[in-house]
Amino acid sequence: MMGPAWWAVLLLLAMADAVAGRFVVEKNSVQVTSPESLKGKYECAIGNFGLPQYGGTLQGWVVYPKDNRQACKEFDVSFKGHKSGARPNFVLIDRGECFFTTKAWNAQLAGAAAILVVDSKDEPLITMDNPEDTGTKHLENITIPSVLITKKLGEDLKKSAENGDMVSVLLDWRESLPHPDERVEYEFWTNSNDECGPKCDMQMDFVKSFRGTAQVLEQKGYTQFTPHYITWYCPEAFTVSKQCKSQCINHGRYCAPDPEQDFSKGYDGKDVVVQNLHQVCVFKVANDTGKPWLWWDYVHDFAIRCPMKEKKYTHECASHVIKSLGLDLDKINKCVGDPEADEENPILKAEQDAQIGHGKRGDVTILPTLVVNNRQYRGKLDKGAVLKAICSGFEETTEPAICLSEDVQTNECLENHGGCWVDKANNVTACKDTFRGRVCECPIVKGVKFVGDGYTNCEASGVGRCEINNGGCWKETKNGKTISACSHEESEGCKCPQGFKGDGVKSCEDIDECKAKSACQCNGCSCENTWGSYECSCGGNNMLYMREQDTCI
């Protein structure tokens, strides 16, 4: 009888026969800042484990170990800085001989802040992953970022390090994900199978920890979330085989591998496909009712209440969970359709079509996978790391408050107002904290917009500007009388009022109309200067001074 290996061959045949697609290697950049001969920016591939610093940067010194250069065993030296404030060390590691995750784990144990894996041959960059069950024991515990660099760059860095040069590099993830507007669209490619080892455990731990955050972001309109599920089809020549019948529904159109990789016991791949379909339909019905975030509750509750180990991975158990969440079971069952029918299921057909890459997003071939703004996330499915990736997808200054919390990023405006313009008297600054760092942008205060470069100058503008620091204009009070160079009738600028002269910003000086003989020049008139004006009196008792005509009548 044919075993699980035969089913793997079928999967390969199905994928090879599928519409031609492509796998896109997600990248960040590594900028060499010293030595001078290597200065420049280079591409590197983000490893699909550890915690990439999406939206941020990390600077450090490059260390190339004298021994254990492939990092396949634990190091007997420490790469951690011995003094407080020391710049972190990035370990340069040769590719080969062991899993990428093993290299990262051994470097992390020795205190490395990141690893740069040097490719062993001249080729386009690839994604470092750990697709097999073996070598995954450290997967959940790796927290340092990992990148793959080209053989050419690696050889140059190794040569400089061995020559005693101080090799400094900046790992930069700020542009790894697009950030076009104030809403982030993201997808989670997942699986209802809970018996696939460490990756399944990591996937469910992520759902449990991220559920609350995801629901808040969705409810407030900051994100648009869509779950997806991978299926394959059975090659037409094998659709009537026992293996295809046990692993597929709808006559070989939608298949999944056997959960235990053993056809003789437990659940079959078709059971996984049916439960995946239930989860897609739960999202569809919940989304149609304006509550897409209920998907997170369903997946969370189904994993707890309907595990494979307890033989509860069934339609009946799924129905109980659906009812408990107040969702329409009839609509969901109608969406699921008949798994035995010899026809296409429109929901699963759409899922298969979505697997194929489009635009800058490649085919989805790794499970689980997160796609943020049409780019695949790389790294550990960790609540903090994923939230950083989502936050890096917002246009600057549009991020929700959760992205600006201390747990996610550092507020650069707290120290010296980030070097931006500041009005200390009124406690107003142009420094605005964003996920990627601060921006200097003239603020809006009490409905009044400030204009300027944000670095050295910001001035109140428009209606109401005189209420904020008098519009930046001169103002003085004498004998209970206040004079201002800010006019409510003007949207900008400062001008000394009538009776004064000056720039209107720093000073306005009283004009002595009497001394300048610019007023009160009528016959017999007596002129006395006042602050900002003058008083003119006529010679006779029955005479009245007319200011506009500068005459007595």
C-alpha positions as CSV (number, residue, x, y, z in Angstrom):
1,M,0.0,0.0,0.0
2,M,1.3,3.5,-0.9
3,G,2.2,5.6,2.1
4,P,2.5,9.4,2.9
5,A,5.5,9.8,0.6
6,W,3.2,8.9,-2.3
7,W,0.9,11.7,-1.2
8,A,3.8,14.2,-1.2
9,V,4.6,13.2,-4.8
10,L,1.0,14.0,-5.7
11,L,1.2,17.4,-4.1
12,L,4.4,18.1,-6.1
13,L,2.6,17.0,-9.3
14,A,-0.4,19.2,-8.5
15,M,1.8,22.3,-7.8
16,A,3.9,21.7,-10.9
17,D,0.8,21.4,-13.0
18,A,-0.8,24.5,-11.5
19,V,-0.8,27.9,-13.1
20,A,2.8,29.1,-13.3
21,G,3.5,31.4,-10.4
22,R,6.4,32.8,-8.6
23,F,7.9,33.0,-5.1
24,V,9.0,36.5,-4.1
25,V,11.9,36.9,-1.7
26,E,11.0,39.6,0.8
27,K,14.0,41.9,1.4
28,N,15.3,44.7,3.5
29,S,18.6,46.6,3.1
30,V,22.0,46.5,4.8
31,Q,23.9,49.7,4.7
32,V,27.7,49.4,5.3
33,T,28.9,52.6,7.0
34,S,32.5,51.5,7.4
35,P,35.1,50.8,6.1
36,E,35.2,53.4,3.4
37,S,35.9,50.9,0.7
38,L,32.6,49.1,1.3
39,K,30.3,52.0,2.0
40,G,26.9,51.6,0.3
41,K,23.5,50.1,0.5
42,Y,23.0,46.4,-0.4
43,E,19.9,44.2,-0.6
44,C,19.5,41.2,1.8
45,A,16.7,38.6,2.2
46,I,14.6,38.6,5.5
47,G,14.7,35.2,7.3
48,N,11.4,33.6,8.0
49,F,12.2,33.2,11.7
50,G,13.2,35.5,14.5
51,L,11.9,39.0,14.9
52,P,12.6,41.4,12.0
53,Q,12.4,45.0,13.1
54,Y,9.7,46.1,10.6
55,G,9.6,49.9,10.3
56,G,12.9,50.3,12.2
57,T,16.7,50.0,12.0
58,L,19.4,48.3,13.9
59,Q,23.1,49.3,13.8
60,G,26.0,47.2,14.9
61,W,29.5,45.9,14.4
62,V,30.2,42.9,12.2
63,V,32.0,40.0,13.8
64,Y,33.4,37.1,11.9
65,P,34.2,34.2,14.4
66,K,37.6,32.5,14.2
67,D,36.0,29.1,14.7
68,N,32.6,27.5,14.2
69,R,32.0,29.8,11.2
70,Q,28.9,27.9,10.1
71,A,27.4,28.2,13.7
72,C,26.3,24.6,13.7
73,K,27.3,24.1,17.3
74,E,27.2,26.4,20.4
75,F,29.9,29.1,20.5
76,D,32.5,29.1,23.3
77,V,32.9,32.9,23.0
78,S,30.5,35.8,23.7
79,F,29.4,38.3,21.2
80,K,27.7,40.5,23.7
81,G,29.1,44.0,24.5
82,H,30.9,44.0,27.8
83,K,30.2,47.7,28.6
84,S,26.8,49.4,29.0
85,G,26.0,51.5,25.9
86,A,28.1,49.3,23.6
87,R,26.9,48.9,20.1
88,P,25.5,45.4,19.4
89,N,27.4,42.8,17.4
90,F,26.1,41.1,14.2
91,V,27.7,37.7,13.6
92,L,28.7,36.9,10.1
93,I,28.0,33.2,9.5
94,D,28.7,30.9,6.5
95,R,25.8,29.0,4.9
96,G,25.7,25.2,5.0
97,E,25.9,22.0,7.1
98,C,22.9,22.8,9.4
99,F,19.5,24.5,9.5
100,F,19.3,28.3,9.4
101,T,17.4,28.2,12.6
102,T,20.2,26.3,14.3
103,K,22.7,29.0,13.2
104,A,20.5,31.7,14.6
105,W,19.9,30.0,17.9
106,N,23.6,29.3,18.5
107,A,24.4,32.9,17.7
108,Q,21.6,34.2,19.9
109,L,22.9,32.1,22.8
110,A,26.3,33.7,22.4
111,G,24.8,37.2,22.7
112,A,24.6,38.2,19.0
113,A,22.1,41.0,18.2
114,A,21.6,39.7,14.6
115,I,23.1,37.2,12.1
116,L,24.2,37.9,8.5
117,V,24.3,34.5,6.7
118,V,26.7,34.6,3.7
119,D,25.4,32.6,0.7
120,S,27.7,29.8,-0.4
121,K,27.3,30.5,-4.1
122,D,26.6,33.3,-6.6
123,E,22.8,33.3,-7.0
124,P,19.8,35.5,-6.5
125,L,18.9,35.9,-2.8
126,I,16.6,33.2,-1.3
127,T,14.3,33.2,1.8
128,M,15.8,31.3,4.7
129,D,13.2,29.0,6.2
130,N,12.8,25.8,8.1
131,P,10.1,23.9,6.3
132,E,10.7,20.5,7.9
133,D,9.7,19.2,11.3
134,T,13.3,18.5,12.2
135,G,15.4,21.4,13.4
136,T,12.3,23.3,14.7
137,K,13.0,22.9,18.4
138,H,14.4,26.5,18.6
139,L,11.9,28.0,16.3
140,E,9.7,29.7,18.9
141,N,12.6,31.0,21.0
142,I,14.6,32.8,18.3
143,T,14.2,36.6,18.8
144,I,17.1,38.1,16.9
145,P,16.7,39.1,13.2
146,S,18.4,37.1,10.5
147,V,19.2,38.1,6.9
148,L,20.9,36.4,4.0
149,I,23.5,38.4,2.1
150,T,25.1,37.7,-1.3
151,K,28.3,35.7,-1.5
152,K,30.1,38.8,-3.0
153,L,29.2,41.1,-0.1
154,G,29.8,38.4,2.5
155,E,33.3,37.7,1.1
156,D,34.1,41.5,1.2
157,L,32.9,41.8,4.8
158,K,34.8,38.7,5.9
159,K,38.0,40.1,4.3
160,S,37.6,43.4,6.1
161,A,36.9,41.8,9.4
162,E,39.9,39.5,9.1
163,N,42.1,42.5,8.3
164,G,41.1,44.1,11.6
165,D,38.9,46.8,10.1
166,M,36.0,48.1,12.1
167,V,33.0,46.9,10.0
168,S,29.8,48.8,10.8
169,V,26.5,48.1,9.2
170,L,22.9,49.3,9.5
171,L,20.1,46.9,9.0
172,D,17.1,48.8,7.7
173,W,13.5,47.5,7.5
174,R,11.8,50.9,7.2
175,E,10.8,50.3,3.5
176,S,10.3,46.6,3.7
177,L,6.5,47.1,3.6
178,P,4.5,49.7,1.7
179,H,2.8,52.4,3.8
180,P,0.6,54.3,1.3
181,D,-2.3,55.5,3.5
182,E,-4.2,55.5,6.8
183,R,-5.5,51.9,6.6
184,V,-3.6,48.7,6.5
185,E,-4.8,45.6,4.6
186,Y,-3.5,42.3,5.8
187,E,-4.1,38.6,5.2
188,F,-3.4,35.6,7.4
189,W,-2.8,32.4,5.5
190,T,-3.5,29.7,8.1
191,N,-4.8,26.2,8.6
192,S,-7.3,24.5,11.0
193,N,-5.0,21.5,11.4
194,D,-3.7,21.4,15.0
195,E,-1.5,18.3,14.6
196,C,1.4,19.7,12.4
197,G,3.9,20.2,15.2
198,P,5.8,23.4,16.3
199,K,4.5,25.6,13.5
200,C,0.9,24.7,14.3
201,D,1.5,25.4,18.0
202,M,3.1,28.8,17.1
203,Q,0.2,29.6,14.9
204,M,-2.4,29.0,17.6
205,D,-0.3,30.8,20.2
206,F,-0.3,33.8,17.8
207,V,-4.1,33.7,17.4
208,K,-4.6,33.6,21.1
209,S,-2.3,36.5,21.8
210,F,-3.1,38.7,18.8
211,R,-6.9,38.2,18.8
212,G,-7.8,41.2,21.0
213,T,-5.4,43.6,19.2
214,A,-6.7,42.5,15.8
215,Q,-10.3,42.9,16.8
216,V,-9.7,46.5,18.1
217,L,-7.9,47.5,15.0
218,E,-10.7,46.1,12.8
219,Q,-13.5,47.5,14.8
220,K,-12.1,51.1,14.7
221,G,-11.5,50.9,10.9
222,Y,-7.7,51.0,11.1
223,T,-7.2,47.7,9.3
224,Q,-9.0,45.4,6.8
225,F,-8.3,41.8,7.6
226,T,-8.9,38.7,5.5
227,P,-8.1,35.0,6.4
228,H,-7.1,32.6,3.7
229,Y,-6.4,28.8,3.4
230,I,-4.2,26.8,1.1
231,T,-5.5,23.8,-0.8
232,W,-4.2,21.8,-3.7
233,Y,-6.0,19.7,-6.4
234,C,-5.3,16.1,-7.1
235,P,-3.9,15.3,-10.5
236,E,-6.7,14.1,-12.7
237,A,-5.1,10.6,-13.3
238,F,-5.3,9.9,-9.5
239,T,-8.7,11.4,-8.5
240,V,-10.2,7.9,-8.0
241,S,-7.3,6.6,-6.0
242,K,-7.8,5.8,-2.3
243,Q,-5.3,8.5,-1.3
244,C,-7.0,11.3,-3.2
245,K,-10.4,10.2,-1.9
246,S,-9.2,10.4,1.7
247,Q,-7.4,13.7,1.3
248,C,-9.7,15.7,-1.0
249,I,-13.3,16.9,-1.4
250,N,-15.4,17.7,-4.5
251,H,-13.8,14.8,-6.4
252,G,-10.1,15.8,-6.0
253,R,-10.5,19.5,-6.6
254,Y,-9.5,20.6,-3.1
255,C,-7.0,18.7,-1.0
256,A,-4.8,18.9,2.1
257,P,-2.1,16.6,3.4
258,D,-3.0,14.0,6.0
259,P,-2.6,15.7,9.5
260,E,-0.6,12.8,11.0
261,Q,1.1,11.8,7.8
262,D,-0.4,8.4,8.4
263,F,-3.4,7.2,6.3
264,S,-4.2,4.4,8.6
265,K,-5.3,6.4,11.7
266,G,-6.8,9.7,12.9
267,Y,-8.3,12.3,10.6
268,D,-7.8,12.6,6.9
269,G,-6.7,15.6,4.8
270,K,-10.3,16.0,3.6
271,D,-11.4,16.6,7.2
272,V,-8.9,19.5,7.3
273,V,-10.2,20.9,4.0
274,V,-13.8,20.8,5.3
275,Q,-12.9,22.6,8.6
276,N,-10.8,25.2,6.6
277,L,-13.9,25.8,4.5
278,H,-16.0,26.3,7.6
279,Q,-13.6,28.9,8.8
280,V,-13.7,30.8,5.5
281,C,-17.5,30.7,5.5
282,V,-17.6,31.9,9.1
283,F,-15.5,34.9,8.1
284,K,-17.7,35.5,5.0
285,V,-21.0,35.4,7.0
286,A,-19.5,37.5,9.9
287,N,-18.1,40.0,7.4
288,D,-21.6,40.3,5.6
289,T,-23.1,41.2,9.0
290,G,-20.5,43.9,9.7
291,K,-18.6,41.9,12.3
292,P,-15.5,40.3,10.5
293,W,-13.6,40.3,13.8
294,L,-15.8,37.3,15.0
295,W,-13.5,35.1,12.9
296,W,-10.8,35.5,15.6
297,D,-13.3,34.3,18.3
298,Y,-14.4,31.3,16.2
299,V,-10.9,30.1,15.4
300,H,-9.8,30.6,19.0
301,D,-12.8,28.8,20.4
302,F,-12.7,25.9,17.8
303,A,-9.1,25.2,18.6
304,I,-10.0,24.9,22.3
305,R,-13.3,23.1,22.1
306,C,-12.7,20.9,19.0
307,P,-9.1,19.5,19.1
308,M,-8.1,16.5,17.0
309,K,-6.5,14.8,20.0
310,E,-9.9,14.6,21.7
311,K,-11.6,13.4,18.6
312,K,-13.8,16.5,18.5
313,Y,-12.6,17.9,15.1
314,T,-16.0,17.5,13.6
315,H,-18.9,19.3,11.9
316,E,-21.0,18.9,15.0
317,C,-18.5,20.6,17.3
318,A,-18.0,23.3,14.8
319,S,-21.7,23.9,14.7
320,H,-21.8,24.3,18.5
321,V,-19.1,27.0,18.3
322,I,-20.9,28.8,15.5
323,K,-24.1,28.9,17.5
324,S,-22.4,30.1,20.6
325,L,-21.1,33.2,18.7
326,G,-24.6,34.1,17.5
327,L,-23.7,33.4,13.8
328,D,-26.3,32.1,11.3
329,L,-25.5,28.4,11.0
330,D,-27.8,27.9,8.0
331,K,-26.0,30.5,6.0
332,I,-22.6,29.0,6.9
333,N,-23.7,25.5,6.0
334,K,-25.1,26.8,2.7
335,C,-21.7,28.5,2.1
336,V,-19.9,25.2,2.8
337,G,-22.0,23.3,0.3
338,D,-21.7,19.6,-0.4
339,P,-18.1,18.3,-0.2
340,E,-19.1,15.1,-2.1
341,A,-20.5,17.0,-5.1
342,D,-18.6,16.6,-8.4
343,E,-18.5,20.4,-8.9
344,E,-16.4,23.4,-8.0
345,N,-16.9,25.1,-4.7
346,P,-16.8,28.9,-5.4
347,I,-15.3,29.7,-2.0
348,L,-12.4,27.2,-2.3
349,K,-11.9,28.1,-5.9
350,A,-11.4,31.7,-4.9
351,E,-8.9,30.6,-2.2
352,Q,-6.9,28.7,-4.8
353,D,-6.8,31.7,-7.1
354,A,-5.7,33.9,-4.3
355,Q,-2.7,31.7,-3.6
356,I,-1.1,32.8,-6.9
357,G,1.0,35.9,-6.6
358,H,0.0,39.2,-8.1
359,G,1.7,42.6,-8.3
360,K,4.7,42.6,-6.0
361,R,3.4,39.7,-3.9
362,G,4.6,36.2,-4.7
363,D,2.8,32.9,-4.5
364,V,1.8,31.9,-1.0
365,T,3.7,28.6,-0.4
366,I,4.7,28.9,3.3
367,L,2.3,28.2,6.1
368,P,1.5,30.1,8.2
369,T,2.0,33.4,6.2
370,L,1.0,37.0,6.9
371,V,0.6,39.4,4.0
372,V,0.7,43.1,4.9
373,N,-0.2,45.6,2.2
374,N,0.4,42.9,-0.4
375,R,3.9,42.0,0.9
376,Q,4.6,38.8,2.7
377,Y,5.7,39.1,6.3
378,R,8.8,37.2,7.2
379,G,9.7,36.1,10.7
380,K,8.2,34.6,13.8
381,L,4.5,34.9,14.3
382,D,4.9,37.0,17.5
383,K,2.3,39.5,18.7
384,G,4.7,42.3,19.1
385,A,6.6,41.6,15.8
386,V,3.4,41.3,13.8
387,L,2.0,44.5,15.3
388,K,5.2,46.3,14.4
389,A,4.8,45.1,10.8
390,I,1.2,46.3,10.6
391,C,2.1,49.6,12.2
392,S,4.9,50.1,9.6
393,G,2.2,49.8,7.0
394,F,0.5,53.1,8.0
395,E,1.3,56.4,6.3
396,E,3.4,58.5,8.7
397,T,1.3,60.4,11.3
398,T,-1.9,58.3,10.6
399,E,-1.0,55.4,13.0
400,P,-3.4,54.4,15.7
401,A,-2.4,55.1,19.3
402,I,-1.5,51.4,19.9
403,C,1.4,51.8,17.4
404,L,2.9,54.6,19.5
405,S,2.9,52.9,22.8
406,E,6.1,52.3,24.7
407,D,5.9,48.5,24.0
408,V,6.0,49.1,20.3
409,Q,8.3,52.1,19.7
410,T,10.3,54.9,21.3
411,N,8.9,58.4,21.4
412,E,11.6,60.5,19.9
413,C,9.8,63.8,20.8
414,L,10.5,63.3,24.5
415,E,14.1,64.4,24.2
416,N,14.7,68.0,23.0
417,H,11.4,67.9,21.0
418,G,13.2,65.8,18.4
419,G,15.1,68.8,17.2
420,C,11.9,70.4,15.9
421,W,10.5,73.9,16.3
422,V,9.1,74.6,19.8
423,D,7.3,77.4,21.5
424,K,8.2,76.8,25.1
425,A,6.0,79.7,26.4
426,N,2.9,78.0,25.1
427,N,4.1,74.4,25.2
428,V,3.6,73.9,21.5
429,T,6.0,71.9,19.3
430,A,6.2,70.7,15.7
431,C,7.5,67.3,16.8
432,K,5.0,64.5,16.0
433,D,5.8,61.0,17.0
434,T,5.3,58.3,14.3
435,F,6.0,54.6,14.2
436,R,9.0,55.1,11.9
437,G,10.4,58.0,14.1
438,R,9.6,61.6,14.6
439,V,8.5,64.1,11.9
440,C,8.8,67.9,12.2
441,E,5.4,69.1,11.1
442,C,3.8,72.5,12.2
443,P,0.8,71.7,14.4
444,I,-2.8,72.7,14.6
445,V,-3.6,74.2,18.0
446,K,-7.1,75.1,19.1
447,G,-8.3,74.9,15.5
448,V,-5.5,77.2,14.4
449,K,-3.1,75.9,11.8
450,F,0.6,76.7,12.0
451,V,2.7,77.0,8.8
452,G,6.4,76.8,8.3
453,D,9.3,74.3,7.8
454,G,8.6,72.6,11.2
455,Y,12.3,72.7,12.1
456,T,13.1,76.4,12.7
457,N,9.9,78.2,12.1
458,C,6.1,77.7,12.6
459,E,3.7,80.6,12.6
460,A,0.0,80.6,13.3
461,S,-2.1,81.2,10.2
462,G,-5.7,81.8,9.3
463,V,-8.8,82.8,11.3
464,G,-8.1,82.8,15.0
465,R,-4.3,83.0,14.7
466,C,-4.2,86.0,17.0
467,E,-5.5,83.9,19.8
468,I,-2.3,81.7,19.7
469,N,0.7,83.6,21.0
470,N,-0.8,86.7,19.3
471,G,0.0,85.2,15.9
472,G,3.7,85.7,16.6
473,C,3.3,89.4,16.4
474,W,4.2,92.3,18.7
475,K,1.8,93.2,21.5
476,E,2.1,95.6,24.4
477,T,0.0,97.0,27.2
478,K,0.2,100.5,28.8
479,N,-2.1,102.2,31.3
480,G,-4.6,99.4,30.8
481,K,-4.6,99.8,27.0
482,T,-3.4,96.8,24.8
483,I,-2.1,97.4,21.3
484,S,-1.4,94.5,18.9
485,A,0.3,94.1,15.5
486,C,-1.9,91.0,14.7
487,S,-5.0,91.6,12.8
488,H,-8.0,89.3,12.8
489,E,-8.8,90.5,9.3
490,E,-5.5,89.2,7.9
491,S,-4.7,85.4,7.6
492,E,-0.9,86.0,8.0
493,G,1.7,88.6,8.7
494,C,2.2,91.3,11.3
495,K,1.7,95.0,10.8
496,C,2.0,97.8,13.3
497,P,-1.4,99.5,13.7
498,Q,-2.0,103.2,12.9
499,G,0.0,105.5,15.1
500,F,3.0,103.0,15.4
501,K,6.0,102.1,13.2
502,G,8.2,99.0,13.2
503,D,8.4,95.4,11.8
504,G,5.3,94.3,13.7
505,V,7.1,91.2,15.0
506,K,9.7,92.4,17.5
507,S,8.6,95.9,18.0
508,C,6.2,98.7,17.2
509,E,7.2,102.3,18.3
510,D,4.8,105.1,18.9
511,I,4.8,107.8,16.2
512,D,4.9,111.4,17.7
513,E,2.4,113.0,15.3
514,C,2.9,116.4,17.0
515,K,6.7,116.4,16.6
516,A,6.4,115.1,13.0
517,K,3.8,117.7,12.3
518,S,1.7,115.1,10.6
519,A,-1.5,116.0,12.5
520,C,-3.1,118.9,14.5
521,Q,-1.7,121.6,12.2
522,C,-4.7,123.9,12.1
523,N,-4.5,127.6,13.1
524,G,-4.5,128.0,16.9
525,C,-4.6,124.3,17.5
526,S,-2.7,122.7,20.4
527,C,-1.2,119.2,19.9
528,E,-0.3,116.6,22.6
529,N,1.1,113.2,21.8
530,T,-0.3,110.1,23.4
531,W,0.7,106.4,23.1
532,G,-0.4,105.3,19.6
533,S,-2.3,108.5,18.9
534,Y,-2.5,112.3,19.8
535,E,-4.9,114.8,21.2
536,C,-5.7,118.1,19.4
537,S,-7.6,121.1,21.0
538,C,-8.8,124.2,19.3
539,G,-8.1,127.8,20.6
540,G,-11.6,129.0,21.1
541,N,-14.2,127.7,23.6
542,N,-16.8,127.3,21.0
543,M,-14.5,125.5,18.5
544,L,-14.6,121.7,17.8
545,Y,-11.7,119.7,16.3
546,M,-12.5,117.5,13.2
547,R,-9.8,114.8,13.1
548,E,-10.4,113.6,9.6
549,Q,-10.2,117.1,8.2
550,D,-7.6,118.3,10.7
551,T,-9.5,121.5,11.2
552,C,-11.6,123.4,13.8
553,I,-15.2,124.4,13.3
